Amino acid sequence: MSDPVGILVIDKPVGITSHGVVGRVRKALGIRKVGHAGTLDPDATGVLVVGVGPATRLLGYLAASDKAYASTFVLGQSTLTDDAAGDTLGWVDAGDVTRADVEQAMLAFTGSIEQRPSSVSAIKLAGKRAYDLVRTGEDVVLATRPVTVSAFDLIDVRAEDRQGHRVKVVDVRVVCSAGTYVRALARDLGHALGVGGHVVALRRTSSGAFSLDDAVALGDVSPETRLLTPADAARRTLPSVEISRDDVRRARHGVQLPWPPEAGAGPVAFLDGDDLVGVAQERSGRTAWSVVFA
């Protein structure tokens, strides 16, 4: 029996790292070469795209896609990590914050914005992860970066009492570019309202062309689990072009083919029926291959 090859969409459960999911999939499928696209925090759930075998070479294209999330913020409480796992930094009475206030403040965080990632993140500074520096007591302030929030929709607002403090609990829907931190959106929304905020629940509902409808529970993964083929995954994510059998043979020997005029600049998936031949971009009128599959 040949090793499995393809893309697996996992509904990540709470309490496990993305790397931990990869380890579980390796064990379940009996294959070493497994990777993931788009890290989820341990407390986050939902869509995690996993590559198996040679399909791991597609993950860079899959990770670059937009993500969608359902999230719950608490306004009135700030934490060290901008989520519920961190120590409380402070409380501010949010009892007078209205739905209209929240909706108005959210407008500033929609579209192309500059965002400062959470200090407790995996971003590296001088070769060290930001969260490791924070744990050693260093004061870490990361540089802002451009991100795009295509949608920031308010679903519900409700008042609660937490540890004797009046807070507002807010359910939102977010569609954003890769690299956007929903935790930072909660922090900055709370700051804009003058009360602070953090994330208490985060569920990724889609990653690029892959959604919860495609996902399987981590505990259900087995050698019988059906994987999306590399060709199917590429068709969902990239423009695609069918090529002749002669061109397939040439491509698999690394030959740069004439660039199809209908393909745009790339990256483009080149297909042989249900097989993915490779992914290329246009360079001087020919294919510059970045990935070629045997």
C-alpha positions in Angstrom: 0.0 0.0 0.0 1.4 3.4 -1.0 1.8 6.2 1.4 -1.1 8.7 1.6 -0.7 12.0 -0.3 -3.0 15.0 -0.2 -4.6 17.7 1.9 -6.5 17.0 5.1 -8.7 19.6 6.7 -8.9 19.1 10.5 -11.4 20.6 12.9 -8.8 21.4 15.5 -10.1 20.9 19.1 -9.3 23.2 21.9 -6.2 22.5 24.1 -3.7 21.2 21.4 -1.1 23.1 19.4 -1.1 23.0 15.6 2.2 21.1 15.9 0.5 18.7 18.2 -2.2 18.1 15.5 0.6 17.3 13.0 2.0 14.7 15.4 -1.4 13.1 15.9 -2.0 12.9 12.1 1.5 11.4 11.6 0.7 8.7 14.1 -2.8 8.1 12.7 -1.7 7.8 9.0 1.7 6.2 9.7 3.7 8.8 7.7 6.4 11.1 8.8 6.0 13.9 6.2 3.1 16.0 7.5 2.8 19.8 7.9 0.2 22.5 8.4 -0.7 25.8 7.0 -1.7 28.8 9.2 -1.1 28.2 12.9 -3.9 28.2 15.4 -3.4 28.9 19.1 -4.0 26.0 21.5 -7.2 27.6 22.8 -8.5 28.2 19.3 -10.5 25.7 17.3 -11.6 25.1 13.8 -10.1 24.8 10.3 -6.5 23.7 10.2 -5.2 22.7 6.7 -2.8 19.8 6.9 -0.6 18.5 4.1 0.4 14.9 3.9 3.4 13.5 1.9 4.5 15.5 -1.1 1.4 17.7 -0.8 3.2 19.5 2.0 4.9 21.4 -0.8 1.5 23.1 -1.5 1.1 24.5 2.0 2.8 27.8 1.3 0.2 28.6 -1.3 -2.7 27.5 1.0 -1.4 29.5 3.9 -1.4 32.8 2.0 -5.2 32.8 1.6 -7.7 34.8 3.6 -9.1 33.4 6.9 -12.6 33.7 8.5 -13.3 33.5 12.2 -16.1 33.5 14.7 -14.9 35.0 17.9 -16.0 36.2 21.3 -14.4 39.3 23.0 -14.7 40.5 26.5 -14.6 44.3 26.7 -13.6 45.7 30.1 -10.8 43.3 30.9 -7.3 43.5 29.5 -4.9 40.5 29.7 -1.2 40.0 29.2 -1.7 37.7 26.2 -4.8 39.4 24.8 -6.7 36.2 25.4 -8.2 34.3 28.3 -5.0 32.4 29.0 -3.1 35.5 30.2 -2.9 37.2 33.5 -5.3 40.2 34.0 -3.7 43.5 33.5 -6.7 45.6 34.5 -10.4 46.1 34.6 -12.5 49.1 33.4 -16.2 49.4 33.9 -17.8 48.7 30.4 -21.4 48.9 31.6 -22.1 52.0 29.7 -20.7 50.8 26.4 -23.5 50.4 23.9 -23.9 48.3 20.8 -23.7 51.5 18.7 -20.4 52.4 20.4 -19.0 49.0 19.5 -20.2 49.2 15.9 -18.7 52.6 15.5 -15.4 51.6 16.9 -15.2 48.5 14.7 -15.2 50.7 11.6 -11.6 51.8 12.4 -10.4 48.2 12.2 -12.0 47.4 8.9 -10.1 47.5 5.5 -6.4 48.0 5.2 -5.0 48.7 8.6 -1.7 48.7 10.5 -1.8 46.1 13.3 0.6 45.5 16.2 0.7 41.8 16.9 0.3 40.5 20.4 3.5 40.5 22.4 2.9 36.9 23.3 3.1 35.6 19.7 5.4 33.3 17.7 7.0 36.2 15.9 10.8 36.1 16.2 13.0 39.0 17.5 16.7 38.5 17.2 16.1 34.8 16.7 13.9 34.3 19.7 10.1 33.9 19.9 8.3 36.9 21.3 6.4 34.8 23.8 9.7 33.3 25.1 11.0 36.8 25.7 7.9 37.9 27.6 8.1 34.8 29.8 11.6 35.8 30.8 10.3 39.2 31.9 11.3 41.3 28.9 9.0 44.1 27.8 8.3 43.2 24.2 6.6 45.7 21.8 6.4 44.4 18.2 6.3 46.6 15.2 3.1 47.2 13.4 2.4 45.4 10.1 -0.1 46.0 7.3 -3.0 43.6 7.3 -6.5 43.6 5.7 -9.7 43.0 7.5 -12.3 42.4 4.8 -15.2 42.0 7.2 -15.6 42.8 10.9 -19.2 42.2 11.7 -20.9 42.5 15.1 -23.2 39.6 15.8 -24.2 40.1 19.4 -23.5 42.3 22.5 -24.5 41.3 26.0 -23.8 42.6 29.5 -22.2 40.4 32.1 -20.7 40.6 35.6 -17.2 39.0 35.9 -15.5 38.9 39.3 -17.6 41.9 40.3 -16.8 44.0 37.2 -19.3 45.1 34.6 -18.1 43.9 31.1 -19.6 43.6 27.6 -19.3 40.2 25.9 -19.2 40.7 22.1 -19.6 38.0 19.4 -18.0 39.0 16.0 -17.3 37.6 12.6 -13.9 38.4 11.1 -12.6 37.8 7.5 -9.0 38.8 7.2 -5.7 38.4 5.4 -3.1 35.8 6.6 -1.0 37.2 9.4 -3.9 39.1 11.1 -4.2 38.6 14.8 -7.8 38.4 16.0 -6.5 38.8 19.6 -5.0 42.1 18.6 -8.4 43.2 17.1 -10.0 42.5 20.5 -7.2 44.4 22.3 -7.4 47.4 20.0 -11.2 47.5 19.9 -11.2 47.6 23.7 -8.5 50.3 23.7 -10.5 52.4 21.3 -13.5 52.2 23.6 -11.4 53.1 26.6 -12.1 49.8 28.5 -9.6 47.2 27.2 -10.5 43.9 25.7 -9.4 40.3 25.0 -10.5 37.2 23.2 -12.3 34.4 25.1 -13.2 32.2 22.2 -11.9 31.8 18.6 -13.0 29.4 16.0 -11.6 29.5 12.4 -14.5 28.8 10.1 -12.5 28.8 6.8 -9.0 29.1 5.5 -8.9 30.1 1.9 -11.1 27.6 -0.1 -11.3 25.2 2.8 -14.1 25.4 5.4 -15.6 23.4 8.3 -17.7 21.6 5.7 -14.5 19.9 4.5 -13.2 19.2 8.0 -12.8 16.0 10.0 -12.5 15.6 13.7 -8.9 14.9 14.8 -9.9 11.8 16.6 -11.5 10.4 13.4 -8.4 10.5 11.3 -7.3 7.0 10.2 -5.7 5.4 7.1 -9.2 5.1 5.6 -9.8 8.9 5.8 -10.2 10.4 2.4 -7.7 13.2 1.5 -8.2 15.9 -1.0 -5.8 15.2 -3.9 -3.1 17.8 -4.7 -5.0 18.6 -7.9 -8.3 19.2 -6.1 -6.6 21.4 -3.5 -4.7 23.4 -6.2 -7.9 23.8 -8.3 -9.6 25.4 -5.3 -6.8 27.7 -4.5 -5.0 28.7 -7.7 -5.8 29.4 -11.4 -5.3 26.2 -13.3 -4.3 25.2 -16.8 -4.6 21.7 -18.4 -1.5 20.7 -20.4 -0.8 18.0 -23.0 0.9 14.7 -22.2 4.0 15.8 -24.1 4.2 18.9 -21.9 3.7 16.9 -18.8 6.7 14.8 -19.6 8.8 17.9 -20.3 7.6 19.7 -17.2 8.6 16.7 -15.0 12.1 16.9 -16.4 12.2 20.6 -15.4 11.8 22.0 -18.9 10.4 25.5 -18.9 7.3 25.5 -21.1 5.9 28.5 -23.1 3.6 30.4 -20.7 -0.1 30.0 -21.6 -1.4 33.5 -22.4 -4.7 32.9 -20.6 -2.9 32.0 -17.4 -2.1 35.5 -16.0 1.2 36.0 -14.2 0.8 33.2 -11.7 1.2 31.3 -9.5 -0.7 28.8 -11.7 -1.4 25.1 -11.2 -0.6 23.0 -14.2 -2.8 19.9 -14.4 -2.9 16.6 -16.2 -6.4 15.6 -15.7 -6.7 14.5 -12.0 -2.9 14.9 -11.5 -1.1 18.0 -10.4 2.0 18.4 -12.5 3.4 21.5 -10.8 3.0 25.2 -9.9 4.8 27.9 -11.8 4.9 31.6 -12.3 5.6 33.5 -15.6 9.2 34.5 -16.2 10.2 35.9 -19.6 7.3 34.2 -21.3 8.0 30.8 -19.9 7.2 28.7 -16.8 9.4 29.2 -13.8 8.6 26.1 -11.8 8.4 26.4 -8.0 6.9 23.0 -7.4 6.9 19.9 -9.7 5.3 16.6 -8.7 6.6 13.3 -9.9 
